[in-house]
Amino acid sequence: MLLLPILLACGEDAAVVTPKAVGPERKHHAVGAGEDDLVGAPEVIGGNRPPIIRAIRLTPGTADRTHSLTAKVDATDPEGMSVDVDYEWSVDGRPQSGKRDATLALQDYDRGSTVQVAIRVTDAGGQVATASSEPLTIANANPRFVAKPSDIKRLDGFRLEADDPDGDTLSFRLEDAPPGVTLDSRGYFHYTGSEDGKGGAFRMKILIDDGHGGEGRMEVPLDISAGSKGKEG
């Protein structure tokens, strides 16, 4: 009998083995000890012992509805056997049917929900160890611009498009805008020029706010002609 740690996943950049199907709605991955690793390992007295789960980590550590969570497991088998890892995800304490992969997409869940994964590690001799991760709360997602600066061909009357992954109502504001440029609550730009306006080059900043701490920011270069009532560029 042999004593050898088996590392399933460790470190931020460690590769996670692709799960394989095992029976209906059940997925796992297996890691085996290499033959070279077994040479010189001490003999274990007393029969087969359960695997040891050292850590379960959910990455990324902060996640919103645009992310997927991956469970990374650090486990060993005292006898150096290969082990299978099964996953069961729960959201707000409710098991998620069919969610048996190492990765869970968060797009179907709400901001503020708590996510947790329970794992079951089984060695080749049938011994089992179980554990659960710490719960992770789904964070607020930042709003996103739909339009790009290059989409703005004429400023007056252009509607700024943006969306929010959490479905929040967005507010808009401008910084460093040229004189006469405004942005209303619906996202429409208005420009009121004047004959004596000096014009010039500007780098206008557009900010969107979801009311929950999430912001989006876009910078738009503008060239305003003297005495102009429109915008080119």
N, CA and C of each residue as an Amber inpcrd file, in Angstrom:
protein
   699
   0.8660000  -1.1870000   0.0000000   0.0000000   0.0000000   0.0000000
   0.8980000   1.2310000   0.0000000   0.3930000   2.3560000  -0.5590000
   1.2630000   3.4880000  -0.8150000   0.6550000   4.7700000  -0.3010000
   1.5140000   5.7260000   0.0060000   1.0690000   7.0400000   0.4740000
   1.5690000   8.0740000  -0.5110000   0.6450000   8.7840000  -1.1760000
   1.0560000   9.7560000  -2.1860000  -0.0330000  10.7970000  -2.3500000
   0.2800000  12.0610000  -2.2030000  -0.7470000  13.0910000  -2.4500000
  -1.0120000  13.2230000  -3.9360000  -2.2520000  13.4680000  -4.2800000
  -2.6570000  13.6940000  -5.6590000  -3.2950000  15.0610000  -5.7320000
  -2.7530000  15.9390000  -6.5390000  -3.2440000  17.3060000  -6.6380000
  -4.2180000  17.3920000  -7.7970000  -5.4950000  17.6520000  -7.5020000
  -6.4830000  17.7910000  -8.5580000  -6.4280000  19.1640000  -9.1870000
  -6.3660000  20.1980000  -8.3680000  -6.2510000  21.5530000  -8.9100000
  -5.7370000  22.4360000  -7.8250000  -4.7140000  23.2260000  -8.1290000
  -4.2110000  24.1150000  -7.1150000  -3.6230000  25.3120000  -7.8010000
  -3.7530000  26.4810000  -7.1410000  -3.2010000  27.6950000  -7.7240000
  -4.1880000  28.3190000  -8.6620000  -4.0460000  29.6220000  -8.8660000
  -5.0000000  30.3780000  -9.6810000  -4.9910000  29.9410000 -11.1260000
  -3.7970000  29.5030000 -11.6170000  -3.6750000  29.1910000 -13.0240000
  -3.6790000  27.6910000 -13.3080000  -3.9800000  26.8940000 -12.2850000
  -3.9340000  25.4600000 -12.4920000  -5.0330000  25.0200000 -13.4340000
  -4.7330000  24.0630000 -14.3130000  -5.7230000  23.5760000 -15.2680000
  -6.7130000  22.6830000 -14.5550000  -7.9850000  22.8030000 -14.9180000
  -9.0220000  21.9390000 -14.3710000  -9.3110000  20.8570000 -15.3860000
  -9.2790000  19.5980000 -14.9520000  -9.4960000  18.4890000 -15.8630000
 -10.9230000  18.5220000 -16.3660000 -11.1340000  18.3260000 -17.6610000
 -12.4680000  18.3560000 -18.2470000 -13.3050000  17.2110000 -17.7020000
 -14.5150000  17.5180000 -17.1550000 -15.3570000  16.4490000 -16.6180000
 -15.7780000  15.4750000 -17.7030000 -15.9800000  14.2160000 -17.3060000
 -16.4360000  13.1780000 -18.2150000 -17.7510000  12.6120000 -17.6980000
 -18.6150000  12.2140000 -18.6000000 -19.9260000  11.6950000 -18.2130000
 -19.7870000  10.3330000 -17.5580000 -20.5070000  10.1710000 -16.4470000
 -20.5470000   8.8750000 -15.7790000 -21.9830000   8.6590000 -15.3480000
 -22.7660000   7.9610000 -16.1630000 -24.1570000   7.7300000 -15.8320000
 -24.9850000   8.9680000 -16.1080000 -26.2890000   8.8950000 -15.9280000
 -27.1830000  10.0110000 -16.2240000 -26.9500000  11.1790000 -15.2710000
 -26.8100000  12.3810000 -15.8340000 -26.6700000  13.6310000 -15.0850000
 -25.5590000  13.5700000 -14.0420000 -24.5030000  12.8480000 -14.3180000
 -23.4090000  12.7520000 -13.3650000 -22.1040000  12.9470000 -14.1000000
 -21.2910000  13.8760000 -13.6310000 -20.0070000  14.1010000 -14.2710000
 -18.9220000  14.1280000 -13.2060000 -17.7370000  13.7010000 -13.6010000
 -16.6430000  13.6450000 -12.6430000 -15.3490000  13.8060000 -13.4050000
 -14.2530000  13.9680000 -12.6610000 -12.9530000  13.7970000 -13.2930000
 -12.0830000  12.9320000 -12.3920000 -11.1930000  12.2290000 -13.0380000
 -10.3540000  11.2750000 -12.3240000  -8.8960000  11.6440000 -12.4960000
  -8.1420000  11.4800000 -11.4210000  -6.7010000  11.7160000 -11.4630000
  -6.0200000  10.4880000 -10.8920000  -5.0480000   9.9650000 -11.6130000
  -4.3420000   8.7750000 -11.1470000  -2.9080000   9.0720000 -10.8050000
  -2.3290000   8.3110000  -9.9000000  -0.9240000   8.4710000  -9.5530000
  -0.0610000   7.8500000 -10.6340000   0.9980000   8.5660000 -11.0290000
   1.9190000   8.0230000 -12.0170000   2.7670000   6.9190000 -11.4270000
   3.1730000   5.9640000 -12.2650000   3.9500000   4.8330000 -11.7570000
   5.2730000   5.2720000 -11.1700000   5.9150000   6.2840000 -11.7800000
   7.1840000   6.7650000 -11.2420000   7.0100000   7.3690000  -9.8540000
   5.8270000   7.9800000  -9.6130000   5.5820000   8.6050000  -8.3150000
   5.4250000   7.5750000  -7.2040000   5.0750000   6.3390000  -7.5710000
   4.8130000   5.3340000  -6.5510000   6.0860000   4.6640000  -6.0390000
   7.1880000   4.8010000  -6.7560000   8.4280000   4.1470000  -6.3500000
   8.9200000   4.7470000  -5.0360000   9.1680000   3.9090000  -4.0750000
   9.7160000   4.3680000  -2.8010000   8.6990000   4.9200000  -1.8340000
   7.3820000   4.9110000  -2.2030000   6.3660000   5.4140000  -1.2920000
   6.2220000   4.4490000  -0.1210000   5.9920000   4.9710000   1.0890000
   5.9000000   4.0950000   2.2620000   4.6470000   3.2360000   2.2270000
   4.7350000   2.0640000   2.8080000   3.5900000   1.1640000   2.8620000
   2.6250000   1.6380000   3.9280000   1.3270000   1.5690000   3.6120000
   0.2920000   1.9710000   4.5570000  -0.2380000   0.7300000   5.2510000
  -0.3280000   0.8010000   6.5730000  -0.8300000  -0.3160000   7.3720000
  -2.2590000   0.0010000   7.7890000  -3.1530000  -0.9930000   7.7500000
  -4.4990000  -0.7860000   8.2850000  -5.5710000  -0.6720000   7.2320000
  -5.2960000  -0.9600000   5.9970000  -6.3300000  -0.9740000   4.9690000
  -6.5490000   0.3690000   4.3060000  -7.5290000   0.4040000   3.3870000
  -7.8280000   1.6010000   2.6040000  -8.4930000   2.6790000   3.4620000
  -8.0220000   3.8970000   3.3020000  -8.5880000   5.0160000   4.0440000
  -9.2710000   5.9820000   3.0900000 -10.2290000   6.7940000   3.5870000
 -10.9400000   7.7350000   2.7090000  -9.9900000   8.7920000   2.1540000
 -10.3340000   9.3930000   1.0130000  -9.5530000  10.5120000   0.4920000
  -9.5740000  11.6890000   1.4690000  -8.6210000  12.5760000   1.2920000
  -8.5320000  13.7840000   2.1160000  -8.7730000  14.9970000   1.2110000
  -9.7830000  15.8140000   1.5500000 -10.0750000  17.0360000   0.8000000
  -9.3870000  18.1960000   1.5140000  -8.3910000  18.7670000   0.8600000
  -7.6280000  19.8490000   1.4820000  -8.2900000  21.2080000   1.3000000
  -8.8730000  21.4550000   0.1150000  -9.4510000  22.7710000  -0.1580000
 -10.4020000  22.6910000  -1.3360000 -11.4230000  23.5560000  -1.2970000
 -12.2970000  23.7920000  -2.4420000 -12.3110000  25.3070000  -2.6500000
 -12.0300000  25.7300000  -3.8720000 -11.9710000  27.1620000  -4.1510000
 -12.8430000  27.4780000  -5.3590000 -13.6710000  28.5360000  -5.2380000
 -14.4800000  29.0010000  -6.3590000 -13.7740000  30.1660000  -7.0230000
 -13.5930000  30.0930000  -8.3400000 -12.9520000  31.1710000  -9.0800000
 -13.8480000  31.6000000 -10.2420000 -13.9150000  32.9220000 -10.5400000
 -13.2150000  33.9860000  -9.8200000 -13.8310000  34.2230000  -8.4370000
 -13.0500000  34.8520000  -7.5710000 -13.4990000  35.0810000  -6.2020000
 -14.6220000  36.0960000  -6.1020000 -14.7260000  36.9840000  -7.0840000
 -15.8420000  37.9140000  -7.1980000 -16.4590000  37.7130000  -8.5670000
 -17.7600000  37.4400000  -8.6070000 -18.4000000  37.0890000  -9.8730000
 -19.7780000  37.7240000  -9.9600000 -20.1640000  38.1310000 -11.1850000
 -21.5150000  38.6270000 -11.4350000 -22.1760000  37.7330000 -12.4880000
 -23.3520000  38.1550000 -12.9690000 -24.1270000  37.3120000 -13.8790000
 -23.4570000  37.0950000 -15.2340000 -22.4170000  37.8610000 -15.5360000
 -21.7060000  37.6830000 -16.8040000 -20.5920000  36.6520000 -16.6990000
 -20.3620000  36.1000000 -15.5080000 -19.2720000  35.1570000 -15.2900000
 -19.7740000  33.7110000 -15.1790000 -18.8190000  32.8030000 -15.1970000
 -19.0390000  31.4100000 -14.7960000 -18.1110000  31.1200000 -13.6290000
 -18.6100000  30.3430000 -12.6730000 -17.7930000  29.9280000 -11.5280000
 -17.1960000  28.5540000 -11.7940000 -15.9450000  28.3760000 -11.4060000
 -15.2890000  27.0770000 -11.5210000 -14.8350000  26.6200000 -10.1320000
 -15.1580000  25.3900000  -9.7970000 -14.7230000  24.8070000  -8.5270000
 -13.3760000  24.1260000  -8.7290000 -12.3780000  24.5550000  -7.9720000
 -11.0600000  23.9220000  -8.0200000 -10.8350000  23.1830000  -6.7090000
 -10.4990000  21.9030000  -6.8360000 -10.4360000  21.0050000  -5.6900000
  -9.0100000  20.5280000  -5.4820000  -8.5410000  20.5980000  -4.2400000
  -7.2460000  20.0440000  -3.8560000  -7.5280000  18.8670000  -2.9240000
  -7.2730000  17.6390000  -3.4090000  -7.5600000  16.4360000  -2.6220000
  -6.4440000  15.4270000  -2.7920000  -6.2990000  14.5660000  -1.8050000
  -5.2980000  13.4990000  -1.8680000  -5.9400000  12.1790000  -1.4480000
  -5.3130000  11.0950000  -1.8720000  -5.7080000   9.7730000  -1.3980000
  -4.5330000   9.1840000  -0.6270000  -4.7310000   8.7580000   0.6210000
  -3.6200000   8.2570000   1.4330000  -2.8740000   7.0830000   0.8070000
  -3.5890000   6.2620000   0.0140000  -2.9570000   5.1040000  -0.6010000
  -2.4770000   5.3800000  -2.0250000  -2.5840000   6.6070000  -2.4920000
  -2.1220000   6.9430000  -3.8250000  -3.0300000   6.4640000  -4.9370000
  -4.2810000   6.1370000  -4.6230000  -5.2200000   5.6840000  -5.6470000
  -5.7280000   6.8780000  -6.4650000  -6.2300000   6.5580000  -7.6720000
  -6.9370000   7.5860000  -8.4240000  -8.2640000   7.8750000  -7.7360000
  -8.7900000   9.0860000  -7.9590000 -10.0520000   9.4710000  -7.3250000
 -10.9840000  10.1040000  -8.3470000 -12.2930000   9.9590000  -8.1050000
 -13.3330000  10.6270000  -8.8840000 -13.8980000  11.7660000  -8.0430000
 -14.2260000  12.8810000  -8.7040000 -14.8220000  14.0230000  -8.0180000
 -16.1710000  14.3280000  -8.6490000 -17.2250000  14.3260000  -7.8520000
 -18.5650000  14.6870000  -8.2980000 -18.9420000  16.0440000  -7.6930000
 -19.7150000  16.8400000  -8.4630000 -20.0810000  18.1910000  -8.0610000
 -21.5990000  18.3140000  -7.9790000 -22.0740000  19.0450000  -6.9740000
 -23.4940000  19.3860000  -6.8820000 -23.6080000  20.8480000  -6.4600000
 -24.1400000  21.6970000  -7.3740000 -24.2610000  23.1270000  -7.1160000
 -25.6020000  23.4390000  -6.4690000 -25.5950000  24.4340000  -5.5900000
 -26.8380000  24.9360000  -5.0140000 -26.8170000  26.4590000  -5.0450000
 -27.9930000  27.0550000  -5.2130000 -28.1470000  28.5060000  -5.2340000
 -29.2160000  28.8760000  -4.2170000 -28.8520000  29.7510000  -3.2860000
 -29.7410000  30.1330000  -2.1810000 -30.2500000  28.9000000  -1.4380000
 -29.3720000  27.9130000  -1.2970000 -29.6980000  26.7170000  -0.5390000
 -30.4850000  25.6700000  -1.3040000 -30.8080000  25.9400000  -2.5820000
 -31.5910000  24.9950000  -3.3730000 -30.6920000  24.2770000  -4.3760000
 -30.6360000  22.9330000  -4.3230000 -29.8330000  22.1870000  -5.3040000
 -30.3070000  22.4800000  -6.7250000 -29.3470000  22.5960000  -7.6430000
 -29.6460000  22.8910000  -9.0380000 -29.6110000  21.5970000  -9.8470000
 -30.7720000  21.1680000 -10.2880000 -30.8950000  19.8960000 -10.9940000
 -30.0420000  19.8840000 -12.2530000 -29.2720000  18.8190000 -12.4100000
 -28.4670000  18.6370000 -13.6080000 -27.1690000  19.4120000 -13.6340000
 -26.8850000  20.2230000 -12.6140000 -25.6510000  21.0180000 -12.5870000
 -24.5580000  20.1940000 -11.9210000 -23.8880000  19.3340000 -12.7170000
 -22.9010000  18.4050000 -12.1890000 -21.5090000  18.6270000 -12.7550000
 -21.3150000  19.7550000 -13.4460000 -19.9920000  20.0850000 -13.9700000
 -19.1680000  20.8160000 -12.9210000 -17.8700000  20.9340000 -13.1980000
 -17.0030000  21.7230000 -12.3240000 -17.2560000  23.2170000 -12.4820000
 -17.9740000  23.6140000 -13.5450000 -18.2350000  25.0200000 -13.8340000
 -19.7360000  25.2850000 -13.8760000 -20.1430000  26.4380000 -13.3170000
 -21.5450000  26.8470000 -13.3200000 -21.6590000  28.2490000 -13.8960000
 -22.4410000  28.4150000 -14.9790000 -22.7070000  29.7370000 -15.5490000
 -23.7320000  30.4530000 -14.6770000 -23.5080000  31.7520000 -14.4350000
 -24.3510000  32.5100000 -13.5000000 -25.4330000  33.3340000 -14.1840000
 -25.5380000  33.2680000 -15.5080000 -26.4430000  34.1510000 -16.2260000
 -27.9130000  33.9470000 -15.8620000 -28.2660000  32.7730000 -15.3510000
 -29.6650000  32.4940000 -15.0230000 -30.0150000  32.8170000 -13.5720000
 -29.0760000  33.4020000 -12.8300000 -29.3100000  33.6750000 -11.4190000
 -29.2480000  35.1750000 -11.1410000 -29.7840000  35.5720000  -9.9830000
 -29.9360000  36.9940000  -9.6770000 -28.7920000  37.5300000  -8.8290000
 -28.5410000  38.8210000  -9.0000000 -27.5970000  39.5140000  -8.1220000
 -28.0370000  39.3140000  -6.6720000 -27.0570000  39.0520000  -5.8020000
 -27.3460000  38.8550000  -4.3870000 -27.6000000  37.4170000  -3.9980000
 -27.8050000  36.5210000  -4.9690000 -27.9890000  35.1020000  -4.6500000
 -26.6580000  34.5060000  -4.1880000 -26.7370000  33.4980000  -3.3340000
 -25.5260000  32.8340000  -2.8510000 -25.3670000  31.4810000  -3.5420000
 -24.1450000  31.2160000  -3.9670000 -23.8300000  29.9940000  -4.7110000
 -22.8430000  29.1640000  -3.9080000 -23.0500000  27.8550000  -3.9070000
 -22.1730000  26.9430000  -3.1720000 -22.0820000  25.6370000  -3.9490000
 -20.9600000  24.9480000  -3.8140000 -20.8280000  23.6400000  -4.4510000
 -20.4440000  22.6070000  -3.3950000 -21.0950000  21.4490000  -3.4590000
 -20.7420000  20.3030000  -2.6120000 -20.0120000  19.2950000  -3.4900000
 -18.9530000  18.7110000  -2.9610000 -18.2030000  17.7220000  -3.7340000
 -18.1760000  16.3920000  -2.9950000 -18.0470000  15.3480000  -3.7940000
 -17.9340000  13.9820000  -3.2760000 -16.7330000  13.3540000  -3.9690000
 -15.7350000  12.9920000  -3.1920000 -14.4970000  12.4180000  -3.7160000
 -14.4740000  10.9290000  -3.3660000 -14.3340000  10.0940000  -4.3980000
 -14.3520000   8.6390000  -4.2140000 -13.0580000   8.0480000  -4.7550000
 -12.3910000   7.2150000  -3.9600000 -11.1680000   6.5910000  -4.4650000
 -11.4960000   5.2690000  -5.1490000 -10.4800000   4.6590000  -5.7490000
 -10.6860000   3.4330000  -6.5210000 -11.1400000   2.2650000  -5.6640000
 -10.9510000   2.3720000  -4.3530000 -11.3910000   1.3110000  -3.4540000
 -12.7760000   1.5390000  -2.8920000 -13.4410000   2.6250000  -3.3150000
 -14.8060000   2.8800000  -2.8820000 -14.9430000   3.7390000  -1.6480000
 -13.8220000   4.1960000  -1.0740000 -13.8980000   5.0820000   0.0820000
 -14.2890000   6.4880000  -0.3750000 -15.0860000   7.1950000   0.4470000
 -15.6900000   8.4730000   0.0540000 -15.3780000   9.5590000   1.0800000
 -15.1440000  10.7760000   0.5720000 -15.0480000  11.9700000   1.4270000
 -15.9130000  13.0550000   0.8030000 -16.5840000  13.8660000   1.6150000
 -17.4440000  14.9360000   1.1200000 -17.0940000  16.2520000   1.8020000
 -17.3790000  17.3510000   1.1090000 -17.1520000  18.6780000   1.6660000
 -17.9030000  19.6910000   0.8120000 -18.0710000  20.9050000   1.3430000
 -18.7280000  21.9810000   0.6060000 -17.8570000  23.2210000   0.6240000
 -17.9680000  24.0170000  -0.4300000 -17.2250000  25.2770000  -0.5000000
 -17.8790000  26.3270000   0.3930000 -17.1610000  27.4080000   0.6190000
 -17.7680000  28.5710000   1.2420000 -18.7630000  29.1840000   0.2430000
 -19.8780000  29.7460000   0.7310000 -20.8200000  30.3650000  -0.2020000
 -20.2420000  31.6250000  -0.8290000 -20.6070000  31.8800000  -2.0780000
 -20.1930000  33.0810000  -2.7890000 -21.4440000  33.8350000  -3.2240000
 -21.4730000  35.1480000  -2.9800000 -22.6240000  35.9730000  -3.3490000
 -22.4080000  36.5890000  -4.7270000 -23.4120000  36.4710000  -5.5980000
 -23.3170000  37.0470000  -6.9380000 -23.3200000  38.5650000  -6.8380000
 -22.2900000  39.1890000  -7.3960000 -22.1000000  40.6370000  -7.2690000
 -22.9040000  41.3960000  -8.3220000 -22.9910000  42.7060000  -8.1260000
 -23.6190000  43.5780000  -9.1180000 -22.7640000  43.6300000 -10.3810000
 -23.4240000  43.5640000 -11.5360000 -22.7150000  43.6420000 -12.8190000
 -22.7070000  45.0860000 -13.3180000 -21.6010000  45.4870000 -13.9160000
 -21.5030000  46.8350000 -14.4730000 -22.3510000  46.9570000 -15.7350000
 -22.9730000  48.1220000 -15.9470000 -23.6790000  48.3430000 -17.2140000
 -22.7050000  48.4080000 -18.3730000 -23.2260000  48.2060000 -19.5860000
 -22.3670000  48.1270000 -20.7690000 -22.9290000  49.0090000 -21.8800000
 -22.0170000  49.6550000 -22.6000000 -22.4170000  50.4170000 -23.7780000
 -22.6800000  49.4710000 -24.9390000 -23.7310000  49.7600000 -25.6890000
 -23.9880000  49.0440000 -26.9220000 -23.3310000  49.7850000 -28.0860000
 -23.4610000  51.1150000 -28.0690000 -22.8520000  51.9350000 -29.1200000
 -21.3620000  52.1100000 -28.8620000 -20.6040000  52.3330000 -29.9400000
 -19.1730000  52.6340000 -29.8690000 -18.9610000  54.0860000 -30.2940000
 -17.8360000  54.6900000 -29.8820000 -17.5760000  56.0800000 -30.3000000
 -17.6660000  56.2760000 -31.8080000 -17.2370000  55.2760000 -32.5650000
 -17.2610000  55.4070000 -34.0230000 -18.6810000  55.4130000 -34.5920000
 -19.6730000  54.9900000 -33.7770000 -21.0620000  54.9960000 -34.2400000
 -21.6530000  56.4000000 -34.2670000 -21.0230000  57.3190000 -33.5670000
 -21.5670000  58.6730000 -33.4590000 -21.0690000  59.4910000 -34.6490000
 -21.8940000  59.5850000 -35.6740000 -21.5300000  60.3330000 -36.8760000
 -22.0320000  61.7760000 -36.8020000 -23.1930000  61.9550000 -36.1900000
 -23.7340000  63.2910000 -35.9830000 -24.3050000  63.3280000 -34.5740000
 -23.8750000  64.2900000 -33.7720000 -24.1800000  64.2700000 -32.3440000
 -25.6360000  64.6100000 -32.0500000 -26.1450000  65.6740000 -32.6160000
 -27.4930000  66.1350000 -32.2790000 -28.5340000  65.0870000 -32.6780000
 -29.2950000  64.6040000 -31.7090000 -30.3340000  63.6070000 -31.9550000
 -29.8650000  62.1700000 -31.8710000 -28.5540000  61.9290000 -31.6560000
 -28.0530000  60.5530000 -31.5540000 -28.4810000  59.9500000 -30.2190000
 -28.9740000  58.7170000 -30.2710000 -29.3890000  58.0320000 -29.0380000
 -28.3000000  57.0870000 -28.5660000 -27.8520000  57.2860000 -27.3410000
 -26.8350000  56.4350000 -26.7450000 -27.4850000  55.1480000 -26.2590000
 -26.9720000  54.0090000 -26.6780000 -27.5360000  52.7230000 -26.2690000
 -26.6220000  52.0380000 -25.2580000 -27.2400000  51.5240000 -24.2060000
 -26.5130000  50.7990000 -23.1680000 -27.4780000  49.7970000 -22.5390000
 -26.9250000  48.7610000 -21.9200000 -27.7810000  47.8140000 -21.2100000
 -27.1250000  47.4300000 -19.8930000 -27.8960000  46.7400000 -19.0700000
 -27.3940000  46.3190000 -17.7650000 -27.7180000  44.8420000 -17.5710000
 -26.7140000  44.0090000 -17.2720000 -26.9560000  42.5670000 -17.1160000
 -27.9690000  42.2310000 -16.0310000 -28.1160000  43.1170000 -15.0210000
 -29.0610000  42.8750000 -13.9350000 -30.4310000  43.4900000 -14.2020000
 -30.5850000  44.1480000 -15.3540000 -31.8690000  44.7420000 -15.6940000
 -32.1550000  46.0530000 -14.9850000 -31.1120000  46.7190000 -14.4590000
 -31.3200000  47.9760000 -13.7370000 -31.5990000  49.1270000 -14.6970000
 -32.3380000  50.1350000 -14.2180000 -32.5520000  51.3590000 -14.9650000
 -31.2880000  52.2040000 -14.9040000 -30.8430000  52.6950000 -16.0450000
 -29.5790000  53.4090000 -16.1200000 -29.7830000  54.9200000 -16.1680000
 -28.8370000  55.6260000 -15.5810000 -28.7920000  57.0800000 -15.7120000
 -27.5090000  57.4630000 -16.4370000 -27.5390000  58.6320000 -17.0980000
 -26.4280000  59.0720000 -17.9420000 -25.9190000  60.4320000 -17.4600000
 -24.6280000  60.6540000 -17.6630000 -24.0870000  61.9910000 -17.4370000
 -22.8490000  62.1960000 -18.3130000 -22.5030000  63.4680000 -18.4870000
 -21.3700000  63.8360000 -19.3350000 -20.3100000  64.5520000 -18.5230000
 -19.0710000  64.3740000 -18.9390000 -17.9450000  65.1510000 -18.4090000
 -17.1340000  65.6750000 -19.5930000 -16.6070000  66.8790000 -19.4340000
 -15.7460000  67.5050000 -20.4570000 -16.4570000  67.6060000 -21.8070000
 -17.7650000  67.8590000 -21.7750000 -18.5120000  68.0180000 -23.0260000
 -18.3140000  69.4160000 -23.5870000 -18.3730000  69.5750000 -24.9010000
 -18.2840000  70.9010000 -25.5050000 -19.4720000  71.7600000 -25.0770000
 -19.3230000  73.0690000 -25.0860000 -20.4590000  73.9550000 -24.7830000
 -21.6300000  73.6630000 -25.7160000 -22.8230000  73.5870000 -25.1470000
 -24.0190000  73.3540000 -25.9480000 -24.4090000  71.8960000 -26.1000000
 -23.5800000  70.9630000 -25.6070000 -23.8940000  69.5380000 -25.7210000
 -24.5370000  69.0530000 -24.4220000 -25.6950000  68.4070000 -24.5300000
 -26.3810000  67.8300000 -23.3690000 -26.8330000  66.4110000 -23.7150000
 -27.1390000  65.6440000 -22.6760000 -27.6020000  64.2650000 -22.8180000
 -28.8120000  64.1070000 -21.9170000 -29.9950000  63.7890000 -22.4890000
 -31.2040000  63.7230000 -21.6610000 -31.3300000  62.3540000 -20.9860000
 -32.3790000  62.2050000 -20.1680000 -32.5520000  60.9970000 -19.3530000
 -32.8270000  59.7580000 -20.1950000 -33.2550000  59.9500000 -21.4400000
 -33.5300000  58.8110000 -22.3210000 -32.3020000  58.3920000 -23.1100000
 -31.2090000  59.1540000 -22.9720000 -29.9800000  58.8160000 -23.6750000
 -29.8060000  59.5260000 -24.9950000 -30.6090000  60.5390000 -25.2730000
 -30.4830000  61.3040000 -26.5230000 -29.5500000  62.5030000 -26.3310000
 -28.6490000  62.6800000 -27.2980000 -27.7850000  63.8560000 -27.3090000
 -28.5070000  65.0330000 -27.9650000 -28.2030000  66.2300000 -27.4450000
 -28.6890000  67.4700000 -28.0420000 -27.5180000  68.4430000 -28.1230000
 -27.4520000  69.1310000 -29.2450000 -26.3830000  70.1130000 -29.4200000
 -26.9750000  71.4270000 -29.9280000 -26.7630000  72.4670000 -29.1600000
 -27.1980000  73.7990000 -29.5480000 -25.9580000  74.6530000 -29.7490000
 -25.5800000  74.8420000 -30.9940000 -24.4030000  75.6420000 -31.2980000
 -24.7380000  77.1300000 -31.3910000 -23.7430000  77.9190000 -31.6320000
 -23.9390000  79.3580000 -31.7920000 -22.9770000  79.8740000 -32.8540000
 -23.3610000  80.9640000 -33.4570000 -22.5360000  81.5170000 -34.5270000
 -21.1820000  81.9960000 -34.0320000 -21.1360000  82.4130000 -32.7590000
 -19.8590000  82.9060000 -32.2320000 -19.0960000  81.8270000 -31.4500000
 -19.5550000  80.5660000 -31.5310000 -18.8510000  79.4860000 -30.8440000
 -17.4670000  79.2640000 -31.4250000 -16.4840000  79.0590000 -30.5400000
 -15.0900000  78.9220000 -30.9900000 -14.7850000  77.5400000 -31.5630000
 -15.5610000  76.5470000 -31.1690000 -15.2730000  75.1940000 -31.6300000
 -13.9960000  74.6540000 -31.0060000 -13.4630000  73.5880000 -31.6110000
 -12.2320000  73.0010000 -31.1050000 -12.3360000  71.4910000 -30.9940000
 -11.2600000  70.8820000 -30.4980000 -11.2050000  69.4280000 -30.2910000
 -11.4920000  69.1160000 -28.8280000 -12.3510000  68.1350000 -28.5960000
 -12.7480000  67.7600000 -27.2410000 -12.6750000  66.2380000 -27.0960000
 -12.4930000  65.7950000 -25.8700000 -12.5920000  64.3680000 -25.5460000
 -13.6770000  64.2350000 -24.4820000 -14.9050000  64.0860000 -24.9670000
 -16.0660000  64.0290000 -24.0760000 -16.1670000  62.6530000 -23.4230000
 -16.4710000  62.6440000 -22.1400000 -16.6260000  61.3960000 -21.3920000
 -18.0950000  61.1780000 -21.0880000 -18.5610000  59.9670000 -21.4030000
 -19.9450000  59.5710000 -21.1370000 -19.9320000  58.5290000 -20.0350000
 -20.7480000  58.7390000 -19.0120000 -20.8120000  57.7920000 -17.8930000
 -22.2360000  57.2940000 -17.7170000 -22.3870000  55.9980000 -17.4780000
 -23.6830000  55.4030000 -17.1660000 -23.5960000  54.7850000 -15.7780000
 -24.7150000  54.8490000 -15.0510000 -24.7720000  54.4140000 -13.6520000
 -26.0130000  53.5490000 -13.4730000 -25.8510000  52.3890000 -12.8070000
 -27.0050000  51.5060000 -12.6070000 -27.7010000  51.6870000 -11.2680000
 -27.2010000  52.6270000 -10.4370000 -27.8270000  52.8770000  -9.1490000
 -27.4530000  51.8820000  -8.0710000 -26.6050000  50.9150000  -8.3880000
 -26.1770000  49.9040000  -7.4160000 -24.6560000  49.8320000  -7.3250000
 -23.9980000  50.9070000  -7.7130000 -22.5440000  50.9510000  -7.6510000
 -21.8510000  50.5560000  -8.9410000 -22.5980000  50.1530000  -9.9430000
 -22.0080000  49.7740000 -11.2190000 -21.9800000  50.9500000 -12.1800000
 -20.8620000  51.1220000 -12.8730000 -20.7060000  52.2230000 -13.8180000
 -20.0810000  51.7350000 -15.1190000 -20.3780000  52.4410000 -16.1820000
 -19.7010000  52.2620000 -17.4560000 -19.1760000  53.6120000 -17.9120000
 -18.0920000  53.6020000 -18.6720000 -17.4400000  54.8470000 -19.0710000
 -16.9460000  54.7060000 -20.5060000 -17.1980000  55.7480000 -21.3010000
 -16.7440000  55.7650000 -22.6800000 -16.2670000  57.1750000 -23.0190000
 -15.1730000  57.2610000 -23.7560000 -14.6210000  58.5520000 -24.1670000
 -14.8290000  58.7310000 -25.6650000 -15.3460000  59.9080000 -26.0310000
 -15.6640000  60.1830000 -27.4300000 -14.8910000  61.4120000 -27.8940000
 -14.0370000  61.2890000 -28.9100000 -13.3560000  62.4620000 -29.4580000
 -14.3070000  63.2590000 -30.3490000 -14.3420000  64.5730000 -30.1510000
 -15.2300000  65.4460000 -30.9160000 -14.4410000  66.5900000 -31.5280000
 -14.7260000  66.8870000 -32.7690000 -14.1780000  68.0740000 -33.4350000
 -15.3490000  68.9880000 -33.7790000 -15.4360000  70.1070000 -33.0910000
 -16.5260000  71.0610000 -33.2860000 -16.0020000  72.2460000 -34.0870000
 -16.6530000  72.5070000 -35.1960000 -16.2390000  73.6540000 -36.0240000
 -16.7510000  74.9540000 -35.4140000 -16.0070000  76.0130000 -35.5760000
 -16.4280000  77.3160000 -35.0820000 -17.7520000  77.6990000 -35.7180000
 -18.6740000  78.1700000 -34.8930000 -19.9850000  78.5570000 -35.3890000
 -20.8400000  77.4080000 -35.8480000 -20.4810000  76.1890000 -35.4490000
 -21.1660000  74.9970000 -35.9340000 -22.4000000  74.6900000 -35.0910000
 -23.3680000  74.0560000 -35.7360000 -24.5490000  73.5500000 -35.0300000
 -24.6280000  72.0260000 -35.1630000 -23.5600000  71.4200000 -35.6440000
 -23.5220000  69.9800000 -35.7920000 -22.1770000  69.4450000 -35.4060000
 -21.9880000  68.1600000 -35.5610000 -20.7310000  67.5220000 -35.1620000
 -20.2830000  66.5720000 -36.2490000 -19.0170000  66.6130000 -36.5550000
 -18.4320000  65.6700000 -37.4950000 -17.3720000  64.8580000 -36.7740000
 -17.2190000  63.5600000 -37.1720000 -16.1510000  62.7420000 -36.5920000
 -16.6760000  61.7270000 -35.6420000
